[in-house]
């Protein structure tokens, strides 16, 4: 359970410099978040919702400039994170947030 909470916090709180291209790719295609060898499939819907862990984690998302902001059922506090510029489907990159580092792969 602790890994789940850490993973959710990382999902809500991860990343580093980003722009609309990357955020558009992430929210349109989805991503796989890898934290300590644990792969987390994250799906976004156009109505501003996301899910992870086969629907166990759900929440809302929005884009604020160069940041992806999320709120989830595991962490009701909004977290806004910047993502790297110019990433596209198939790209992987490291992100770092308050909960540590993770790898994001855009589907």
VENQUI-V292692 format. One line per field, one symbol per residue. phi: phi as a letter, one per 40 degrees, with the letter a starting at -180 (. if undefined). burial: b if it has 16 or more other C-alpha atoms within 10 Angstrom, else e. Layout:
phi = ???
burial = ???
//
This chain:
phi = .cccccccccdcbchadabddccccccccgabcbbfgbcbcbbbbccgbaaaffgcbbabbabbgbbbbbbbccacccbbbcbccgcbdgcbacbbbdchbabbbcc
burial = eeeeeebbbbbbbbbbebbbebbebbbbbbbbbbbeeebbbbbbeeeebbbbeeeebbbbbbbeebbbbbbbebbeeebbbbbbeebbeeebebbbbeeebbbbbbb
//
